[in-house]
């Protein structure tokens, strides 16, 4: 009987081992484990029968069945290791990365700074070198800051609907508006800062106009100097030094023409000598003239609106379109393209993120 039982154990072991080795995946292997070692498994059933045997039979069959259980457990563990290794190899093959392929360009390589942002950085770098600081103000303004405090009389054409974006009247009858220039920041700066004041003011402005050289929203920059000794000569020097640094030329010739602005007296428009070569404008040479900005001595009424005494303080201010000088410097033919969000245009005219303008390396380097 014992010899026959030992033969049965060997046959069972052979069968279980063959089925374990044939398991194709973890699920199949788990099914074979349950069939062999589970509560109702073949080996478990044999172990349960030890209690009904005589002591002599248990002495022989006990070690045999326990040995069978241990060998089946080891076979399952060995097969599980093989299956895990095969699964890992399959996954590695599926997720393989060819390190010989070129890397995707980083955002620092593909990203571009918009020309307007670049020109604002260039302007602030130049004026910061002259001792100016940057001042900013809200895009939504009151009639007082946008017009009245800047010496615009009631009924002035610039107040009319065809030029200014007005909001609906408030309960008190006042109408807020989108600022038509950055000049309200002059008043806000004089109200908060004590002279001497030297600020440069870049920002967005809004007017009802749209064509090749005008857009409803555009960018302006202006400067303000308030102290006790400012003169037209000082203003001329500041503007000449700015134009030389911005257009990166050794010399510029500027022409000041009388003009009118409500917030300056006297007021002047400034032309710069240039030469036109096709669509390109070259400054510092040639016999042509191009209007570049407006300027003047700050009107006493504006100084008074800022809370300062015009009998003690005087100053000068100037303003220009950022988009326009960007077009002139970098040869962009149409202002509307600045706001089209065309990635192709930005890739062509944009600047690399780390090409920060400096006076040492050249503002457009």
Secondary structure, DSSP 8 states (H G I E B T S, - for coil): -HHHHHHHHHHHHHHHHHHHHH--SHHHHHHHHHHHHSTT-HHHHHHHGGGGS-HHHHHHHHHHHHHHHHHHHHHHHHHHHHHHHHHHHHHHHHT---TTS-----HHHH--B-HHHHHHHHHHHHHHHTT-EE----SEE-HHHHTGGGT--TT-GGGSTTT--B----TTS---EE-SSTTHHHHHHHHHS-SSEEEEEEEEEE-S--BTTB-SEEEEEEEEEEESS--HHHHHHHHHHHHHHHHT-S---EEEEEEEETTEEEEEEEEEEEEEETTEEEETSSSEEEEEEEEEEE-HHHHHHTT--TTT-EEEEEEEEHHHHHHHHHT---GGGGGS--HHHHHHH-B-TT---BTTTBTT-
